[in-house]
Amino acid sequence: MDQKRDLEGFASGPVFTLVLRNAIPAMAAMLMVLIYNLADTFFIGQTHDAIQVAAVSLATPVFLIFMSVGTVFGIGGTSVISRALGEGRKEYAKKVSAFCMWGCVIAGSVMSLFFWLFMEQILGLVGATPDTWELAESYLNLVCLSGPFVLISNCFSNILRAEGQSGKAMMGQLLGNLLNIILDPIMILGFGWNIAGAAIATVIGNIVGAGYYLLYFWRGKSMLSIRLKDVSRNDKVCSSVLVIGVPASLGSLLMSVSQIVVNGQMSAYGDMALAGIGVAMKVTMITGMVCIGLGQGVQPLLGYCVGARLWERYQKILKFSLLFAFALSTVLTLACYLCLDQIIHAFLTDQNAFAYALRFARILLSTSFLFGVFYVLTNSLQAMGAAKASLIISLSRQGLIYIPALFLLQAAVGVNGLVWAQPLADVLSIILAVILCATTTKQMMRKPIETEGTIS
């Protein structure tokens, strides 16, 4: 009954209240993910060993690949489920949810095995040096233990929002990440386990977060399902999820790949430069992660409106979300600028590493005020089921635009060029997102009901 009332709220009520009610828990969840990501680096930084900070910077993008694959099922499933509920197709929504659950189990297990088997090749690829090799290896070997749980947690923190349970969607991530933050100082500093302690805390946190979502379903609190018997190979369940989930995941995957490329190129300038870029990227994550949460929070609202063909309401929600996103990302960017020295000092004490981080962070923050608008536009495309447009956006920002820019700008201006590639990619990709969102919305509004679905 609660779920039905929450879904009815998607179609009525003040837009301001609806957006905030769904976006704030999503932003809070991503804020916890941010704090969790910062915690490892922060407490490792308290060892006053910049080599360990560099090792965590090398290992982080590899671990984030697990989260990006969870996005395949989380964002893809949310898009399909929210539109299905808008159309009144609850049984189909159950099939999609169950497919996402078992897809996470299989994909997570396969990925963990792959990383263990090819760990040496992966470390060579990410630019590990003789000083950082063993540290990064120990971190990743332990973190791979939680592979399936990372995917499940990342997936269902999105899917629960599709049935209006934004608060419960937040709680799983909140519990897992909070536990990780509590365990970090105990295991890194208290037990003296250093980088291995950070990895163990990460494993425990992810298992607890996934366990919360599994318990929620086993208690029968959801209108959706994770039962194996509800998994269906019919009704295009798999293709419907993947056609949106894969493009969405590519954005996260390419973010990891591009960070690996940056680390590989940056390692030529020394471990202190590598530690500096790792911390500088975490500074911009403060704005980026919160804005990702905002986009994910409004996506189910937009998807429901698409399924129910409430186009006037869709446009009101999108307009308010864009204005709110721009204001939020601008405030967060300004706050980071004003507190930049203090933020970096929390992670680095080595003066060379600090100087690199300060210079790199100032460059990266030059366009972070645009993050909110970009992520709302990206999620609006996913909400409409616009597979081709989503694919173009995902490939562009961290791939087709960013990676070539890395090599071109490095050749032109050296180490600073590696950093300026990201602001350039941000500007070009947001222009592309505005164009694609405007044209796709017009296309969807012209589609007759009987032919509407996932558009190319």
Order of alpha helices (4+ residues) and beta strands (2+ residues): alpha-alpha-alpha-alpha-alpha-alpha-alpha-alpha-alpha-alpha-alpha-alpha-alpha-alpha-alpha-alpha-alpha-alpha
